[in-house]
Amino acid sequence: MMRDLVKKGDVNLLTPYLIDSIIGEQKVTEVTLKNFETNEINSYEADELIFLFGLNKKLGPILEWEIELSGKKITVNTENFQTNKDGIFAVGDINDYPGKLDLILSGFHETTLAVQEAFKRIHPGERVPFGYTTSNSKLQEKLGVKK
C-alpha cells in the first residue's frame, strides 16, 4: 500500500536518513534529515511523518567474510547471536535461526544477549552490569524519571 502511494506521488519515501529535527507548533510543518551515506542535511516541508525503522538488508561486502548464510540472512546461534565467525554477531531482521520472528522486540532481545557476550570478551572475569529501570535509582536519574 505504501509503495503504491509512493508510485502515485502521494507520499515521499526517503532513505537512508536520520531525523535531525522536526519543526512546527501544534502540527509538523518541516523536517530536516541527515543522509547516512553523505552526512548531508536537507529540509523538507511536511504535514505528516510516518516513522519506519529498519535498514537495507543488502549484504554487500559481508558476502566476502565467509559467514554462513540462510538465503539472504545470516545464520546465528541463539546463545549469543554470534555467526560462524568468532566475534562477529548479527541481530535483528538480518539474522536467521529456527523459530525466528522478525519483530523489533526480538531484535532487542537478540541485541541484549550479543552485547552481554561482547562485554564478557572485552572484560573477562567482570560481572556484566545489569539493572531494571523500575528499581535502579542511578538509571532512573540518568533517564530523568527519578521519583
PyMOL commands that set and color helices and strands:
alter all, ss='L'
color gray80, all
select helices_A, chain A and resi 2-8+60-65+92-94+104-122+137-143
alter helices_A, ss='H'
color red, helices_A
select strands_A, chain A and resi 17-23+30-35+41-45+69-70+73-75+95-96
alter strands_A, ss='S'
color yellow, strands_A
deselect
rebuild
show_as cartoon
